């Protein structure tokens, strides 16, 4: 049996006592920060700011395009944690 940290055979082991599991949102946030830092080095500042603005504006615009009943349904699903995990 190969054991590296909490991983066994390349699969993540469940969080032990006192440890917390990372949510998908946290993984995406960390990935976004790393990509943003790389882009700051590679691209000009205005291009990075444009990409960040688009990453915020596109989901916000999509949410605003929903009907009130669709927004209500989405909020209920999030409340029940059916989305985002």
Backbone as XML, in Angstrom:
<?xml version="1.0"?>
<chain id="A" units="angstrom">
  <residue number="1" name="UNK">
    <atom name="N" x="0.844" y="-1.174" z="0.000"/>
    <atom name="CA" x="0.000" y="0.000" z="0.000"/>
    <atom name="C" x="0.891" y="1.239" z="0.000"/>
  </residue>
  <residue number="2" name="UNK">
    <atom name="N" x="0.639" y="2.139" z="-0.943"/>
    <atom name="CA" x="1.381" y="3.388" z="-1.045"/>
    <atom name="C" x="0.572" y="4.472" z="-0.354"/>
  </residue>
  <residue number="3" name="UNK">
    <atom name="N" x="1.191" y="5.158" z="0.582"/>
    <atom name="CA" x="0.476" y="6.222" z="1.278"/>
    <atom name="C" x="1.313" y="7.486" z="1.237"/>
  </residue>
  <residue number="4" name="UNK">
    <atom name="N" x="0.738" y="8.546" z="0.674"/>
    <atom name="CA" x="1.391" y="9.851" z="0.611"/>
    <atom name="C" x="0.513" y="10.840" z="1.346"/>
  </residue>
  <residue number="5" name="UNK">
    <atom name="N" x="0.893" y="11.240" z="2.533"/>
    <atom name="CA" x="0.056" y="12.150" z="3.318"/>
    <atom name="C" x="-1.272" y="11.482" z="3.631"/>
  </residue>
  <residue number="6" name="UNK">
    <atom name="N" x="-2.363" y="12.120" z="3.269"/>
    <atom name="CA" x="-3.694" y="11.562" z="3.474"/>
    <atom name="C" x="-4.180" y="10.790" z="2.260"/>
  </residue>
  <residue number="7" name="UNK">
    <atom name="N" x="-3.376" y="10.715" z="1.205"/>
    <atom name="CA" x="-3.804" y="10.045" z="-0.024"/>
    <atom name="C" x="-3.344" y="8.592" z="-0.018"/>
  </residue>
  <residue number="8" name="UNK">
    <atom name="N" x="-4.217" y="7.712" z="-0.448"/>
    <atom name="CA" x="-3.891" y="6.302" z="-0.575"/>
    <atom name="C" x="-4.164" y="5.907" z="-2.019"/>
  </residue>
  <residue number="9" name="UNK">
    <atom name="N" x="-3.150" y="5.393" z="-2.719"/>
    <atom name="CA" x="-3.280" y="4.992" z="-4.119"/>
    <atom name="C" x="-3.799" y="6.128" z="-4.999"/>
  </residue>
  <residue number="10" name="UNK">
    <atom name="N" x="-3.380" y="7.352" z="-4.728"/>
    <atom name="CA" x="-3.756" y="8.481" z="-5.569"/>
    <atom name="C" x="-5.142" y="9.043" z="-5.298"/>
  </residue>
  <residue number="11" name="UNK">
    <atom name="N" x="-5.895" y="8.449" z="-4.389"/>
    <atom name="CA" x="-7.222" y="8.969" z="-4.064"/>
    <atom name="C" x="-7.155" y="9.683" z="-2.724"/>
  </residue>
  <residue number="12" name="UNK">
    <atom name="N" x="-7.891" y="10.775" z="-2.621"/>
    <atom name="CA" x="-7.889" y="11.549" z="-1.394"/>
    <atom name="C" x="-8.621" y="10.784" z="-0.303"/>
  </residue>
  <residue number="13" name="UNK">
    <atom name="N" x="-8.026" y="10.739" z="0.863"/>
    <atom name="CA" x="-8.666" y="10.100" z="2.003"/>
    <atom name="C" x="-9.648" y="11.081" z="2.633"/>
  </residue>
  <residue number="14" name="UNK">
    <atom name="N" x="-10.675" y="10.580" z="3.301"/>
    <atom name="CA" x="-11.605" y="11.486" z="3.967"/>
    <atom name="C" x="-10.886" y="12.285" z="5.051"/>
  </residue>
  <residue number="15" name="UNK">
    <atom name="N" x="-11.407" y="13.450" z="5.323"/>
    <atom name="CA" x="-10.798" y="14.308" z="6.330"/>
    <atom name="C" x="-10.855" y="13.627" z="7.689"/>
  </residue>
  <residue number="16" name="UNK">
    <atom name="N" x="-9.762" y="13.690" z="8.391"/>
    <atom name="CA" x="-9.694" y="13.088" z="9.721"/>
    <atom name="C" x="-10.225" y="14.044" z="10.773"/>
  </residue>
  <residue number="17" name="UNK">
    <atom name="N" x="-10.121" y="13.639" z="12.031"/>
    <atom name="CA" x="-10.609" y="14.518" z="13.097"/>
    <atom name="C" x="-9.822" y="15.826" z="13.113"/>
  </residue>
  <residue number="18" name="UNK">
    <atom name="N" x="-10.524" y="16.920" z="13.220"/>
    <atom name="CA" x="-9.884" y="18.231" z="13.251"/>
    <atom name="C" x="-9.527" y="18.780" z="11.881"/>
  </residue>
  <residue number="19" name="UNK">
    <atom name="N" x="-9.773" y="18.021" z="10.817"/>
    <atom name="CA" x="-9.488" y="18.481" z="9.466"/>
    <atom name="C" x="-10.799" y="18.793" z="8.757"/>
  </residue>
  <residue number="20" name="UNK">
    <atom name="N" x="-10.731" y="19.689" z="7.798"/>
    <atom name="CA" x="-11.921" y="20.005" z="7.013"/>
    <atom name="C" x="-11.647" y="19.689" z="5.555"/>
  </residue>
  <residue number="21" name="UNK">
    <atom name="N" x="-12.700" y="19.288" z="4.851"/>
    <atom name="CA" x="-12.561" y="19.034" z="3.432"/>
    <atom name="C" x="-12.720" y="20.332" z="2.671"/>
  </residue>
  <residue number="22" name="UNK">
    <atom name="N" x="-12.027" y="20.447" z="1.546"/>
    <atom name="CA" x="-12.146" y="21.633" z="0.706"/>
    <atom name="C" x="-13.371" y="21.506" z="-0.178"/>
  </residue>
  <residue number="23" name="UNK">
    <atom name="N" x="-14.179" y="22.546" z="-0.224"/>
    <atom name="CA" x="-15.335" y="22.535" z="-1.104"/>
    <atom name="C" x="-14.884" y="22.838" z="-2.529"/>
  </residue>
  <residue number="24" name="UNK">
    <atom name="N" x="-15.758" y="22.540" z="-3.485"/>
    <atom name="CA" x="-15.429" y="22.844" z="-4.879"/>
    <atom name="C" x="-15.255" y="24.341" z="-5.082"/>
  </residue>
  <residue number="25" name="UNK">
    <atom name="N" x="-16.051" y="25.144" z="-4.371"/>
    <atom name="CA" x="-15.919" y="26.599" z="-4.492"/>
    <atom name="C" x="-14.522" y="27.046" z="-4.076"/>
  </residue>
  <residue number="26" name="UNK">
    <atom name="N" x="-14.012" y="26.463" z="-2.994"/>
    <atom name="CA" x="-12.685" y="26.847" z="-2.518"/>
    <atom name="C" x="-11.611" y="26.409" z="-3.513"/>
  </residue>
  <residue number="27" name="UNK">
    <atom name="N" x="-11.767" y="25.241" z="-4.101"/>
    <atom name="CA" x="-10.796" y="24.774" z="-5.094"/>
    <atom name="C" x="-10.777" y="25.694" z="-6.311"/>
  </residue>
  <residue number="28" name="UNK">
    <atom name="N" x="-11.965" y="26.090" z="-6.780"/>
    <atom name="CA" x="-12.036" y="27.006" z="-7.921"/>
    <atom name="C" x="-11.447" y="28.370" z="-7.564"/>
  </residue>
  <residue number="29" name="UNK">
    <atom name="N" x="-11.687" y="28.845" z="-6.347"/>
    <atom name="CA" x="-11.154" y="30.140" z="-5.930"/>
    <atom name="C" x="-9.626" y="30.117" z="-5.904"/>
  </residue>
  <residue number="30" name="UNK">
    <atom name="N" x="-9.058" y="29.059" z="-5.350"/>
    <atom name="CA" x="-7.601" y="28.951" z="-5.298"/>
    <atom name="C" x="-7.026" y="28.852" z="-6.712"/>
  </residue>
  <residue number="31" name="UNK">
    <atom name="N" x="-7.675" y="28.053" z="-7.566"/>
    <atom name="CA" x="-7.233" y="27.950" z="-8.957"/>
    <atom name="C" x="-7.310" y="29.282" z="-9.680"/>
  </residue>
  <residue number="32" name="UNK">
    <atom name="N" x="-8.386" y="30.031" z="-9.433"/>
    <atom name="CA" x="-8.539" y="31.352" z="-10.049"/>
    <atom name="C" x="-7.471" y="32.329" z="-9.610"/>
  </residue>
  <residue number="33" name="UNK">
    <atom name="N" x="-7.118" y="32.273" z="-8.336"/>
    <atom name="CA" x="-6.066" y="33.159" z="-7.821"/>
    <atom name="C" x="-4.724" y="32.822" z="-8.473"/>
  </residue>
  <residue number="34" name="UNK">
    <atom name="N" x="-4.432" y="31.540" z="-8.578"/>
    <atom name="CA" x="-3.164" y="31.127" z="-9.193"/>
    <atom name="C" x="-3.120" y="31.538" z="-10.663"/>
  </residue>
  <residue number="35" name="UNK">
    <atom name="N" x="-4.212" y="31.301" z="-11.379"/>
    <atom name="CA" x="-4.256" y="31.702" z="-12.791"/>
    <atom name="C" x="-4.135" y="33.215" z="-12.920"/>
  </residue>
  <residue number="36" name="UNK">
    <atom name="N" x="-4.798" y="33.955" z="-12.038"/>
    <atom name="CA" x="-4.705" y="35.412" z="-12.066"/>
    <atom name="C" x="-3.286" y="35.907" z="-11.849"/>
  </residue>
  <residue number="37" name="UNK">
    <atom name="N" x="-2.567" y="35.289" z="-10.914"/>
    <atom name="CA" x="-1.180" y="35.690" z="-10.670"/>
    <atom name="C" x="-0.290" y="35.385" z="-11.875"/>
  </residue>
  <residue number="38" name="UNK">
    <atom name="N" x="-0.534" y="34.245" z="-12.509"/>
    <atom name="CA" x="0.246" y="33.911" z="-13.714"/>
    <atom name="C" x="-0.057" y="34.910" z="-14.824"/>
  </residue>
  <residue number="39" name="UNK">
    <atom name="N" x="-1.343" y="35.244" z="-15.000"/>
    <atom name="CA" x="-1.714" y="36.201" z="-16.049"/>
    <atom name="C" x="-1.123" y="37.585" z="-15.795"/>
  </residue>
  <residue number="40" name="UNK">
    <atom name="N" x="-1.011" y="37.982" z="-14.518"/>
    <atom name="CA" x="-0.409" y="39.282" z="-14.206"/>
    <atom name="C" x="1.032" y="39.356" z="-14.694"/>
  </residue>
  <residue number="41" name="UNK">
    <atom name="N" x="1.730" y="38.233" z="-14.662"/>
    <atom name="CA" x="3.119" y="38.211" z="-15.104"/>
    <atom name="C" x="3.200" y="38.171" z="-16.630"/>
  </residue>
  <residue number="42" name="UNK">
    <atom name="N" x="2.281" y="37.435" z="-17.262"/>
    <atom name="CA" x="2.357" y="37.176" z="-18.695"/>
    <atom name="C" x="1.709" y="38.283" z="-19.526"/>
  </residue>
  <residue number="43" name="UNK">
    <atom name="N" x="0.540" y="38.757" z="-19.114"/>
    <atom name="CA" x="-0.227" y="39.726" z="-19.905"/>
    <atom name="C" x="-0.092" y="41.139" z="-19.348"/>
  </residue>
  <residue number="44" name="UNK">
    <atom name="N" x="-0.428" y="42.139" z="-20.170"/>
    <atom name="CA" x="-0.461" y="43.514" z="-19.643"/>
    <atom name="C" x="-1.584" y="43.668" z="-18.610"/>
  </residue>
  <residue number="45" name="UNK">
    <atom name="N" x="-1.442" y="44.624" z="-17.748"/>
    <atom name="CA" x="-2.389" y="44.825" z="-16.648"/>
    <atom name="C" x="-3.807" y="45.051" z="-17.144"/>
  </residue>
  <residue number="46" name="UNK">
    <atom name="N" x="-3.995" y="45.823" z="-18.210"/>
    <atom name="CA" x="-5.345" y="46.112" z="-18.686"/>
    <atom name="C" x="-6.061" y="44.845" z="-19.149"/>
  </residue>
  <residue number="47" name="UNK">
    <atom name="N" x="-5.300" y="43.892" z="-19.740"/>
    <atom name="CA" x="-5.914" y="42.642" z="-20.202"/>
    <atom name="C" x="-6.357" y="41.787" z="-19.019"/>
  </residue>
  <residue number="48" name="UNK">
    <atom name="N" x="-5.544" y="41.763" z="-17.972"/>
    <atom name="CA" x="-5.898" y="41.002" z="-16.775"/>
    <atom name="C" x="-7.149" y="41.596" z="-16.133"/>
  </residue>
  <residue number="49" name="UNK">
    <atom name="N" x="-7.215" y="42.915" z="-16.040"/>
    <atom name="CA" x="-8.393" y="43.567" z="-15.454"/>
    <atom name="C" x="-9.645" y="43.312" z="-16.292"/>
  </residue>
  <residue number="50" name="UNK">
    <atom name="N" x="-9.478" y="43.281" z="-17.606"/>
    <atom name="CA" x="-10.604" y="42.979" z="-18.499"/>
    <atom name="C" x="-11.109" y="41.551" z="-18.285"/>
  </residue>
  <residue number="51" name="UNK">
    <atom name="N" x="-10.206" y="40.606" z="-18.115"/>
    <atom name="CA" x="-10.581" y="39.210" z="-17.872"/>
    <atom name="C" x="-11.298" y="39.073" z="-16.531"/>
  </residue>
  <residue number="52" name="UNK">
    <atom name="N" x="-10.793" y="39.752" z="-15.504"/>
    <atom name="CA" x="-11.430" y="39.703" z="-14.189"/>
    <atom name="C" x="-12.826" y="40.307" z="-14.250"/>
  </residue>
  <residue number="53" name="UNK">
    <atom name="N" x="-12.965" y="41.445" z="-14.941"/>
    <atom name="CA" x="-14.285" y="42.082" z="-15.073"/>
    <atom name="C" x="-15.264" y="41.168" z="-15.806"/>
  </residue>
  <residue number="54" name="UNK">
    <atom name="N" x="-14.808" y="40.488" z="-16.848"/>
    <atom name="CA" x="-15.672" y="39.565" z="-17.582"/>
    <atom name="C" x="-16.064" y="38.373" z="-16.721"/>
  </residue>
  <residue number="55" name="UNK">
    <atom name="N" x="-15.129" y="37.878" z="-15.906"/>
    <atom name="CA" x="-15.416" y="36.733" z="-15.036"/>
    <atom name="C" x="-16.468" y="37.076" z="-13.988"/>
  </residue>
  <residue number="56" name="UNK">
    <atom name="N" x="-16.557" y="38.342" z="-13.613"/>
    <atom name="CA" x="-17.576" y="38.771" z="-12.651"/>
    <atom name="C" x="-18.878" y="39.121" z="-13.369"/>
  </residue>
  <residue number="57" name="UNK">
    <atom name="N" x="-18.778" y="39.791" z="-14.504"/>
    <atom name="CA" x="-19.964" y="40.304" z="-15.197"/>
    <atom name="C" x="-20.806" y="39.219" z="-15.863"/>
  </residue>
  <residue number="58" name="UNK">
    <atom name="N" x="-20.184" y="38.202" z="-16.430"/>
    <atom name="CA" x="-20.936" y="37.184" z="-17.178"/>
    <atom name="C" x="-21.898" y="36.410" z="-16.273"/>
  </residue>
  <residue number="59" name="UNK">
    <atom name="N" x="-21.455" y="35.858" z="-15.137"/>
    <atom name="CA" x="-22.424" y="35.165" z="-14.270"/>
    <atom name="C" x="-23.485" y="36.109" z="-13.701"/>
  </residue>
  <residue number="60" name="UNK">
    <atom name="N" x="-23.096" y="37.352" z="-13.390"/>
    <atom name="CA" x="-24.068" y="38.316" z="-12.863"/>
    <atom name="C" x="-25.129" y="38.634" z="-13.908"/>
  </residue>
  <residue number="61" name="UNK">
    <atom name="N" x="-24.730" y="38.823" z="-15.143"/>
    <atom name="CA" x="-25.690" y="39.108" z="-16.214"/>
    <atom name="C" x="-26.601" y="37.902" z="-16.467"/>
  </residue>
  <residue number="62" name="UNK">
    <atom name="N" x="-26.032" y="36.711" z="-16.399"/>
    <atom name="CA" x="-26.844" y="35.505" z="-16.599"/>
    <atom name="C" x="-27.889" y="35.374" z="-15.497"/>
  </residue>
  <residue number="63" name="UNK">
    <atom name="N" x="-27.517" y="35.683" z="-14.255"/>
    <atom name="CA" x="-28.472" y="35.617" z="-13.143"/>
    <atom name="C" x="-29.581" y="36.651" z="-13.321"/>
  </residue>
  <residue number="64" name="UNK">
    <atom name="N" x="-29.208" y="37.847" z="-13.761"/>
    <atom name="CA" x="-30.207" y="38.908" z="-13.940"/>
    <atom name="C" x="-31.160" y="38.615" z="-15.090"/>
  </residue>
  <residue number="65" name="UNK">
    <atom name="N" x="-30.775" y="37.758" z="-16.016"/>
    <atom name="CA" x="-31.649" y="37.415" z="-17.138"/>
    <atom name="C" x="-32.717" y="36.382" z="-16.759"/>
  </residue>
  <residue number="66" name="UNK">
    <atom name="N" x="-32.596" y="35.788" z="-15.575"/>
    <atom name="CA" x="-33.580" y="34.798" z="-15.152"/>
    <atom name="C" x="-34.892" y="35.470" z="-14.755"/>
  </residue>
  <residue number="67" name="UNK">
    <atom name="N" x="-35.990" y="34.752" z="-14.949"/>
    <atom name="CA" x="-37.296" y="35.219" z="-14.468"/>
    <atom name="C" x="-37.297" y="35.169" z="-12.941"/>
  </residue>
  <residue number="68" name="UNK">
    <atom name="N" x="-38.179" y="35.944" z="-12.300"/>
    <atom name="CA" x="-38.256" y="35.870" z="-10.835"/>
    <atom name="C" x="-38.534" y="34.448" z="-10.322"/>
  </residue>
  <residue number="69" name="UNK">
    <atom name="N" x="-39.363" y="33.683" z="-11.046"/>
    <atom name="CA" x="-39.641" y="32.312" z="-10.601"/>
    <atom name="C" x="-38.390" y="31.433" z="-10.724"/>
  </residue>
  <residue number="70" name="UNK">
    <atom name="N" x="-37.583" y="31.672" z="-11.767"/>
    <atom name="CA" x="-36.356" y="30.899" z="-11.930"/>
    <atom name="C" x="-35.342" y="31.261" z="-10.853"/>
  </residue>
  <residue number="71" name="UNK">
    <atom name="N" x="-35.270" y="32.551" z="-10.515"/>
    <atom name="CA" x="-34.366" y="32.976" z="-9.440"/>
    <atom name="C" x="-34.784" y="32.355" z="-8.118"/>
  </residue>
  <residue number="72" name="UNK">
    <atom name="N" x="-36.089" y="32.330" z="-7.857"/>
    <atom name="CA" x="-36.604" y="31.738" z="-6.624"/>
    <atom name="C" x="-36.236" y="30.257" z="-6.564"/>
  </residue>
  <residue number="73" name="UNK">
    <atom name="N" x="-36.418" y="29.563" z="-7.681"/>
    <atom name="CA" x="-36.094" y="28.139" z="-7.745"/>
    <atom name="C" x="-34.595" y="27.915" z="-7.516"/>
  </residue>
  <residue number="74" name="UNK">
    <atom name="N" x="-33.766" y="28.755" z="-8.104"/>
    <atom name="CA" x="-32.326" y="28.648" z="-7.931"/>
    <atom name="C" x="-31.932" y="28.868" z="-6.472"/>
  </residue>
  <residue number="75" name="UNK">
    <atom name="N" x="-32.529" y="29.878" z="-5.839"/>
    <atom name="CA" x="-32.245" y="30.131" z="-4.416"/>
    <atom name="C" x="-32.652" y="28.946" z="-3.554"/>
  </residue>
  <residue number="76" name="UNK">
    <atom name="N" x="-33.807" y="28.347" z="-3.853"/>
    <atom name="CA" x="-34.256" y="27.183" z="-3.082"/>
    <atom name="C" x="-33.305" y="26.010" z="-3.258"/>
  </residue>
  <residue number="77" name="UNK">
    <atom name="N" x="-32.830" y="25.788" z="-4.476"/>
    <atom name="CA" x="-31.903" y="24.689" z="-4.717"/>
    <atom name="C" x="-30.582" y="24.931" z="-4.002"/>
  </residue>
  <residue number="78" name="UNK">
    <atom name="N" x="-30.113" y="26.158" z="-4.017"/>
    <atom name="CA" x="-28.870" y="26.465" z="-3.307"/>
    <atom name="C" x="-29.054" y="26.291" z="-1.808"/>
  </residue>
  <residue number="79" name="UNK">
    <atom name="N" x="-30.216" y="26.687" z="-1.312"/>
    <atom name="CA" x="-30.485" y="26.560" z="0.106"/>
    <atom name="C" x="-30.448" y="25.090" z="0.517"/>
  </residue>
  <residue number="80" name="UNK">
    <atom name="N" x="-30.958" y="24.223" z="-0.354"/>
    <atom name="CA" x="-30.951" y="22.786" z="-0.076"/>
    <atom name="C" x="-29.618" y="22.142" z="-0.443"/>
  </residue>
  <residue number="81" name="UNK">
    <atom name="N" x="-28.667" y="22.966" z="-0.920"/>
    <atom name="CA" x="-27.317" y="22.535" z="-1.273"/>
    <atom name="C" x="-27.320" y="21.497" z="-2.385"/>
  </residue>
  <residue number="82" name="UNK">
    <atom name="N" x="-28.260" y="21.632" z="-3.325"/>
    <atom name="CA" x="-28.269" y="20.737" z="-4.464"/>
    <atom name="C" x="-27.346" y="21.233" z="-5.562"/>
  </residue>
  <residue number="83" name="UNK">
    <atom name="N" x="-27.034" y="22.517" z="-5.551"/>
    <atom name="CA" x="-26.103" y="23.096" z="-6.533"/>
    <atom name="C" x="-24.857" y="23.565" z="-5.812"/>
  </residue>
  <residue number="84" name="UNK">
    <atom name="N" x="-23.747" y="23.538" z="-6.504"/>
    <atom name="CA" x="-22.521" y="24.111" z="-5.971"/>
    <atom name="C" x="-21.654" y="23.134" z="-5.205"/>
  </residue>
  <residue number="85" name="UNK">
    <atom name="N" x="-22.050" y="21.901" z="-5.098"/>
    <atom name="CA" x="-21.206" y="20.913" z="-4.413"/>
    <atom name="C" x="-20.907" y="19.764" z="-5.306"/>
  </residue>
</chain>
